[in-house]
Amino acid sequence: MLFSKIILSFFVLGIIISMGMTNAFGHGLGYEIMPPEMLGSKLVSLEISSDTWPDKDTKEISFALFETDTGVTVKDVTYFIMLTKQNEVLFDITGQRDDGTFILKLLTTESDQISIEEEGANFFGSLLGGSETVNVKGNAFGSGGLYNFKVIITTTDNYSNVLSPPLDYDVGISFFDKTLHNINDINFGQQQLGVITYYELISDDFNYDSSKKMISYSMPFDWSAKNIEQISVVHQELIIPKTFGDLMVKSFSTNVNGIQVPDNVITIDDFSPENRVIHLVLNQNDISQLSKKIQNYPSKMHFSIMPSAENLPLTTMTENAQFRINLSWEPQNIKSGSTTTFYFQILDAFLLDRPVSVSYDLSIFHDGEKIAQASGISADMELNVVEFDVPDDITGVMTLQFENLNGSDLADAVLPVVVDRVSIDETSIPVWIKNNAGWWADGQIDDSSFLQGIQYLIQEGIMIIPPTETTEASESQEVPSWIKNNAGWWADGQIDDETFVSGIQYLIKVGVIKVS
């Protein structure tokens, strides 16, 4: 994992934009060197670097003007710096720096008010070149995303040397921001998906569509040519737990605003034993090509990521990052009380995923109990085959655990599969719930007792309904009368299960029933 992340980091940081000379621009990275500009008889560039140290609540940004031929920092620089985030100006400051380096620390606090103070400077000495760092505090800095800086340099080499015109820069520095999203999958149960953005904050529209196995969300984005010229890359990461078998596939396809992007924008990192990381990296050319196809230039970038056409094989890496395991099976719908044939390959990542012959131990678990095991030597010229008679009393998630590959206790990996897969549109409601619904409609059971009972049954998998997320949380916990009427009609057989379930889904959607 470390090796792959280092490669990706160098790839991202190695992209430098060439732009116009009047105003210099750069957007979307944590480090920028702006295009050179003439300052008298010499070429100079502005370097902007950032870090989150010692923790994520501290964002440090440094600005330094340097001579491009010698690398020497220009002295006696007067800076005007203004920060804009999500189209809101947060603060501006003017300061002089004898050594030419201006350092900002953005400190997250609980205060709605933004305060500015300088380390090591008294009241009379502030802004006279004596301090090294400006501390800016407020709760506006608690999130990541794109921080847009306007930097205007008005003096260099000597404070009396006023530049006309001044050097003028617009630069966007990105800090990563992570959001977590809980879903209740009808087959794999409670799962937590994560999104890490290295560009702008994502919008509050994250969704997982179980029927398509599709993750979707959006973020604000300006599709104008001027903005695209300022962008190096847009980088997103999806964090998927390895317990979520439907998303442990070999490849994904991605749409941006409904337009499919090239496969090479997606990289899958399977080196963590707990999660897989899907990297989505759009470079400037990718974004420019998309802009030519997008209609009406919406002010957002909408992502849809789903498995490619083939759902199998599932794939993962061993903990020591040496071996990749591909797993498929027949029939694809595994049934309890039937025979399933598993096919797997063991590939050596160091040999460019070439099949290899190594020893292995394979165990199959259900609810933490080992129900089968096998050992052997993998084939390097054909698929390995294991037949398994699924017990009659097994249903739900079953895990195949590979261990001790080639004798290494670090060469292990787990892949989950589902026995008796539930169709996304399928509902399962015990008959006795109809009686309770009738009593509730008649007022013999109060709202709280009935809803808590429904909530428990869904969480325990006794009552199965199509996956539904809470997206419109309501301040009121009152149940609309039409839902109680539906319950009574359903108990009397006047409406079908689907209509009753639609009412339950509505209560989940507005947060009256909580299933996550």
C-alpha positions in Angstrom: 0.0 0.0 0.0 2.8 2.4 0.9 4.5 1.8 -2.5 1.4 2.4 -4.5 0.5 5.5 -2.6 4.0 6.9 -3.0 3.7 6.4 -6.8 0.3 8.1 -6.8 1.6 11.0 -4.7 4.5 11.6 -7.1 2.2 11.4 -10.0 -0.1 14.0 -8.6 2.6 16.3 -7.3 4.5 16.0 -10.6 1.8 17.7 -12.7 2.6 21.4 -13.2 0.4 23.8 -15.1 1.6 26.2 -17.8 -0.5 29.3 -18.0 -0.7 32.9 -18.9 1.7 35.5 -17.5 -0.6 38.3 -16.4 -2.2 36.5 -13.5 -0.8 33.2 -12.4 -3.1 30.4 -11.4 -3.1 26.9 -9.8 -5.8 24.8 -8.3 -6.4 21.5 -6.6 -3.2 20.4 -5.0 -1.5 20.8 -1.6 1.6 22.3 -3.2 2.1 24.7 -6.0 4.9 26.5 -7.8 3.4 29.2 -9.9 4.6 30.0 -13.5 7.7 32.4 -13.5 7.2 36.1 -14.0 9.6 38.9 -14.7 10.6 41.0 -11.7 13.0 43.7 -13.0 15.7 41.7 -14.7 15.1 38.4 -13.0 12.5 35.6 -13.2 10.7 34.8 -9.9 8.1 32.3 -8.9 5.7 32.0 -6.0 5.9 28.7 -4.0 3.0 27.7 -1.9 3.2 24.6 0.3 0.8 23.2 2.9 0.7 20.7 5.7 -1.6 19.4 8.4 0.7 19.3 11.4 0.6 18.3 14.2 -3.0 17.2 13.6 -5.9 17.7 11.1 -7.1 20.7 13.1 -4.0 22.7 12.1 -3.6 23.6 8.5 -0.3 25.4 7.7 0.3 27.2 4.5 3.6 29.0 3.5 4.1 31.5 0.8 7.6 32.3 -0.6 8.8 34.3 -3.6 12.1 32.9 -5.0 14.4 33.6 -8.0 14.1 30.7 -10.4 17.7 30.6 -11.5 19.3 30.5 -8.0 16.4 29.3 -5.8 17.2 32.1 -3.4 14.1 33.5 -1.6 13.4 37.2 -2.3 13.7 39.4 0.8 11.6 42.3 2.2 8.3 41.2 0.6 5.0 42.7 1.4 2.1 40.3 1.0 -1.7 40.9 0.8 -3.4 37.5 1.3 -7.2 36.9 1.1 -8.8 33.5 1.7 -12.1 32.4 0.1 -13.8 29.1 0.8 -17.0 28.0 -0.9 -17.4 31.5 -2.4 -17.2 33.2 1.0 -14.4 35.5 1.9 -13.1 34.4 5.3 -10.4 36.9 6.0 -7.6 39.0 4.5 -4.3 40.2 5.9 -1.4 42.4 4.8 2.1 41.7 6.2 5.8 42.3 5.6 8.4 39.6 5.8 12.1 40.3 6.0 13.0 36.8 5.1 10.4 36.7 2.3 8.4 33.7 3.7 4.8 34.3 4.9 3.4 31.4 7.1 -0.3 31.0 7.9 -1.7 28.6 10.4 -5.4 27.9 10.2 -6.5 26.6 13.6 -9.8 24.9 14.1 -11.8 26.1 17.1 -15.4 26.1 18.1 -15.9 29.9 17.6 -18.0 31.2 14.7 -15.8 34.3 14.8 -12.5 34.4 12.9 -9.6 35.8 14.9 -6.1 36.7 13.7 -2.9 36.9 15.8 0.8 36.7 15.2 3.3 34.5 17.1 6.1 36.4 18.7 4.9 39.9 17.8 3.6 42.5 20.3 1.0 45.1 19.4 3.5 47.7 18.1 5.7 45.1 16.3 3.0 43.3 14.4 3.1 43.4 10.6 6.6 44.9 10.7 8.4 41.8 9.7 9.1 40.6 13.2 6.9 37.5 13.4 7.2 34.3 11.5 3.6 32.9 11.7 0.1 34.3 11.6 -2.4 32.2 13.5 -6.0 32.4 12.2 -8.6 30.7 14.3 -12.3 29.7 13.8 -14.6 26.8 13.1 -14.5 27.6 9.4 -11.3 25.7 9.1 -12.7 22.4 10.5 -13.3 20.9 7.0 -11.0 20.3 4.1 -11.8 21.0 0.5 -10.5 23.8 -1.7 -9.0 26.9 -0.1 -8.7 29.7 -2.6 -6.0 32.3 -2.0 -5.6 35.7 -3.6 -2.0 36.7 -3.2 -0.8 40.2 -4.1 2.9 41.1 -3.7 3.5 44.9 -3.5 7.2 45.2 -2.5 10.3 43.1 -3.0 14.0 43.5 -2.1 13.3 46.6 -0.2 10.1 47.8 1.4 10.5 51.1 -0.4 10.6 49.3 -3.7 6.8 49.4 -4.5 5.9 47.2 -7.5 3.7 48.7 -10.2 1.9 46.7 -11.2 2.1 44.3 -8.3 2.5 40.5 -8.7 -0.9 39.0 -8.6 -1.7 35.3 -8.0 -4.8 33.1 -7.6 -4.1 29.7 -6.2 -6.3 26.9 -4.8 -4.8 24.7 -2.1 -6.7 21.5 -1.3 -6.9 19.8 2.1 -8.4 16.4 2.2 -11.8 16.0 3.7 -13.3 12.6 4.7 -17.0 11.8 5.1 -18.5 8.5 6.3 -21.8 7.1 5.0 -23.6 4.2 6.7 -25.8 2.0 4.6 -27.9 -1.1 5.4 -27.4 -3.5 2.5 -30.1 -6.1 2.1 -27.6 -8.9 1.7 -24.3 -7.7 3.4 -25.9 -5.8 6.3 -24.5 -2.7 7.9 -21.6 -1.2 5.9 -19.7 2.1 6.2 -18.5 3.7 3.0 -16.1 6.6 3.0 -15.3 9.4 0.6 -12.0 11.3 0.7 -11.9 14.4 -1.5 -8.7 16.3 -2.4 -10.6 19.0 -4.2 -13.9 20.5 -3.0 -16.2 19.3 -0.3 -18.8 16.8 -1.5 -22.5 17.7 -1.4 -25.1 16.1 0.9 -26.4 13.7 -1.7 -24.3 10.6 -1.2 -26.3 7.5 -2.3 -25.8 3.8 -2.7 -28.1 2.0 -5.2 -28.2 -1.7 -4.3 -29.9 -2.7 -7.5 -27.0 -1.3 -9.6 -24.4 -1.6 -6.9 -23.7 2.0 -7.6 -22.2 4.8 -5.5 -23.1 8.3 -6.4 -22.4 11.8 -5.0 -21.5 15.2 -6.3 -19.4 18.3 -5.4 -19.5 21.9 -6.5 -17.5 22.6 -9.7 -17.1 25.4 -12.1 -17.0 24.0 -15.7 -15.8 27.2 -17.3 -12.7 27.1 -19.4 -11.0 29.7 -17.2 -11.4 27.5 -14.1 -10.4 24.3 -15.9 -7.1 26.0 -17.0 -6.3 26.5 -13.3 -6.7 22.8 -12.4 -4.0 20.2 -12.2 -6.1 17.2 -11.0 -9.3 16.3 -9.3 -8.6 13.4 -6.9 -11.2 11.4 -5.0 -11.0 8.2 -3.0 -13.7 5.8 -2.1 -13.2 3.7 1.0 -15.0 0.3 0.8 -14.9 -2.3 3.6 -13.8 -5.7 2.5 -16.8 -7.1 4.2 -18.9 -5.7 1.4 -18.7 -8.5 -1.2 -20.7 -6.8 -3.9 -18.0 -4.1 -4.3 -15.0 -6.4 -4.2 -15.1 -6.7 -7.9 -12.1 -6.6 -10.3 -13.0 -3.4 -12.1 -15.3 -0.4 -12.0 -16.8 2.0 -14.5 -17.2 5.7 -13.7 -19.5 8.4 -15.1 -19.1 12.1 -14.5 -22.3 14.0 -15.1 -23.6 11.0 -17.0 -20.6 10.7 -19.3 -18.3 7.7 -19.0 -14.7 8.5 -18.3 -11.7 6.3 -19.4 -10.9 3.2 -17.3 -7.5 4.5 -16.5 -8.8 7.2 -14.2 -9.6 4.4 -11.7 -7.0 2.7 -9.6 -7.9 0.1 -7.0 -5.7 -0.2 -3.9 -6.3 -3.5 -2.1 -3.3 -3.6 0.2 -5.1 -2.8 3.4 -6.6 -5.9 5.2 -9.7 -4.0 6.3 -10.6 -1.7 3.3 -10.1 -1.3 -0.4 -9.4 2.2 -1.7 -10.7 3.3 -5.1 -8.7 6.2 -6.5 -10.4 8.4 -9.0 -8.0 10.9 -10.6 -9.1 13.2 -13.4 -6.3 15.2 -14.9 -6.8 18.6 -16.7 -7.2 16.9 -20.1 -9.8 14.5 -18.8 -11.8 17.4 -17.3 -11.4 19.5 -20.5 -12.7 16.6 -22.7 -15.7 16.2 -20.3 -16.5 19.9 -20.5 -16.9 19.7 -24.3 -19.6 17.0 -23.9 -21.5 18.3 -20.9 -24.7 20.3 -21.6 -25.6 23.6 -19.9 -22.5 23.6 -17.7 -24.1 22.6 -14.4 -22.3 23.9 -11.3 -21.3 20.5 -10.0 -19.4 17.4 -10.8 -21.6 14.3 -10.3 -19.8 11.0 -9.8 -21.4 7.5 -10.4 -19.1 4.5 -9.7 -20.3 1.0 -10.2 -18.8 -2.5 -11.0 -18.1 -3.1 -14.7 -20.4 -5.3 -16.7 -18.9 -8.5 -15.2 -19.6 -8.9 -11.4 -17.1 -11.8 -11.1 -14.4 -12.5 -10.2 -14.2 -10.9 -6.8 -10.6 -9.9 -6.1 -8.3 -8.9 -3.2 -4.7 -8.8 -2.1 -3.1 -10.7 0.7 -2.0 -8.8 3.8 1.7 -9.0 2.8 0.8 -7.5 -0.6 2.5 -10.4 -2.4 -0.5 -12.4 -3.8 -3.8 -11.4 -5.5 -6.7 -13.8 -5.2 -9.5 -14.0 -7.9 -12.7 -15.8 -6.9 -15.8 -16.8 -8.9 -18.4 -19.6 -8.5 -21.2 -21.5 -10.1 -24.1 -21.2 -9.9 -23.9 -17.5 -9.3 -26.9 -17.6 -7.0 -25.6 -19.7 -4.1 -28.4 -21.6 -2.4 -28.5 -23.4 1.0 -28.8 -27.1 0.7 -27.1 -27.2 -2.7 -23.6 -27.7 -4.2 -21.5 -24.6 -5.2 -18.3 -24.9 -7.2 -15.8 -22.2 -6.3 -13.0 -21.3 -8.8 -10.0 -19.3 -7.7 -6.6 -18.1 -8.9 -3.6 -17.2 -6.9 -1.5 -14.5 -8.7 1.9 -13.1 -7.8 1.7 -9.3 -7.7 5.5 -9.1 -7.9 5.3 -11.0 -11.2 2.7 -8.7 -12.8 -0.2 -10.9 -11.5 1.1 -14.1 -13.1 -0.7 -17.3 -11.8 1.7 -19.2 -9.5 1.8 -22.6 -7.8 1.9 -22.2 -4.0 0.6 -23.9 -1.0 -2.6 -22.6 0.6 -5.1 -23.2 3.4 -8.8 -22.4 2.7 -11.5 -22.1 5.4 -15.2 -21.2 5.0 -16.9 -19.4 7.8 -20.5 -18.5 8.7 -21.4 -16.4 11.7 -17.8 -16.9 13.0 -18.0 -20.7 12.8 -15.8 -22.7 10.5 -18.0 -24.9 8.4 -15.4 -26.3 5.9 -11.7 -26.3 5.2 -9.3 -27.5 2.6 -5.6 -27.3 1.8 -3.6 -27.8 -1.3 -1.2 -26.5 -3.9 -2.6 -24.0 -6.4 -2.4 -24.5 -10.1 -0.4 -22.1 -12.3 -1.9 -23.1 -15.6 -5.6 -23.5 -14.9 -8.3 -22.5 -12.4 -8.4 -24.1 -9.0 -11.7 -25.8 -8.2 -13.3 -26.5 -4.8 -16.8 -28.0 -4.5 -18.8 -27.1 -1.4 -22.1 -28.5 -0.2 -23.8 -25.6 1.5 -25.6 -26.8 4.6 -29.4 -26.5 4.7 -29.4 -24.2 7.7 -26.8 -21.7 6.2 -28.1 -18.4 4.8 -26.7 -14.9 4.5 -23.0 -13.9 4.4 -20.4 -16.6 4.2 -16.6 -15.9 4.1 -13.8 -17.7 2.3 -10.6 -17.2 4.2 -7.3 -18.0 2.4 -4.3 -18.4 4.7 -0.6 -19.4 4.8 -0.1 -18.8 1.1 3.4 -20.2 0.2 3.9 -20.9 3.9 3.7 -17.2 5.0 1.5 -16.4 8.0 1.1 -12.8 6.6 -0.2 -14.1 3.2 -3.9 -14.2 4.1 -7.1 -12.7 2.6 -10.8 -12.9 3.0 -13.6 -12.7 0.4 -17.4 -12.7 1.4 -20.2 -14.3 -0.6 -23.9 -14.5 0.0 -26.1 -17.6 0.4 -29.7 -17.2 -0.6 -29.3 -13.7 -2.0 -32.3 -11.5 -1.5 -33.5 -9.6 -4.5 -33.3 -5.9 -4.1 -37.1 -5.5 -4.8 -38.0 -8.4 -2.6 -39.8 -7.9 0.7 -40.3 -10.3 3.5 -42.9 -9.5 6.2 -43.9 -12.1 8.9 -47.6 -12.7 8.9 -48.1 -11.8 12.5 -47.0 -8.2 11.9 -50.3 -7.7 10.2 -52.1 -8.3 13.5 -49.9 -5.7 15.2 -50.5 -3.2 12.3 -54.2 -3.6 12.8 -54.0 -3.1 16.6 -51.8 0.0 15.9 -54.4 1.4 13.5 -57.1 0.8 16.0 -55.2 2.6 18.8 -54.5 -0.5 20.9 -50.7 0.0 20.4 -49.2 3.4 20.7 -47.0 4.9 17.9 -43.7 4.5 19.8 -44.2 0.8 20.6 -45.2 -0.1 17.1 -42.4 1.9 15.4 -39.7 0.6 17.8 -40.9 -2.9 17.0 -40.7 -2.4 13.3 -37.3 -0.8 13.7 -36.0 -3.8 15.7 -37.4 -6.3 13.1 -35.7 -4.5 10.3 -32.4 -4.2 12.1 -32.4 -7.9 13.0 -33.3 -9.0 9.4 -36.7 -10.5 10.5 -38.5 -8.0 8.3 -36.8 -7.3 5.0 -37.6 -4.2 2.9 -35.7 -2.6 0.0 -32.7 -0.5 1.2 -33.7 3.0 2.2 -31.5 5.8 3.4 -32.5 8.7 5.7 -32.2 11.7 3.4 -34.8 14.2 4.7 -34.6 14.1 8.5 -37.7 15.6 10.0 -37.8 17.6 13.2 -41.2 16.1 13.9 -41.5 12.5 15.0 -45.2 12.4 14.4 -46.5 9.7 12.1 -48.6 11.0 9.2 -52.2 9.8 9.4 -52.1 8.2 5.9 -49.4 5.7 7.1 -51.6 4.6 10.0 -54.6 4.3 7.7 -52.5 2.2 5.3 -51.6 -0.1 8.2 -55.2 -0.7 9.0 -56.2 -1.3 5.3 -53.2 -3.6 5.0 -54.2 -5.6 8.1 -57.7 -6.0 6.5 -56.3 -7.1 3.2 -57.4 -4.0 1.3 -53.9 -3.0 0.1 -50.8 -5.1 -0.8 -47.5 -5.5 1.0 -45.7 -3.1 -1.3 -48.0 -0.2 -0.4 -47.6 -0.8 3.3 -43.8 -1.1 2.9 -43.8 2.3 1.0 -45.1 3.9 4.2 -42.3 2.2 6.3 -39.7 3.4 3.8 -41.1 7.0 4.1 -40.6 6.8 7.9 -37.1 5.7 7.4 -36.4 8.4 4.9 -37.5 11.2 7.3 -35.7 9.6 10.3 -38.8 8.5 12.3 -37.5 4.9 12.0 -33.8 4.5 12.3 -32.2 1.4 10.8 -28.5 2.3 10.7 
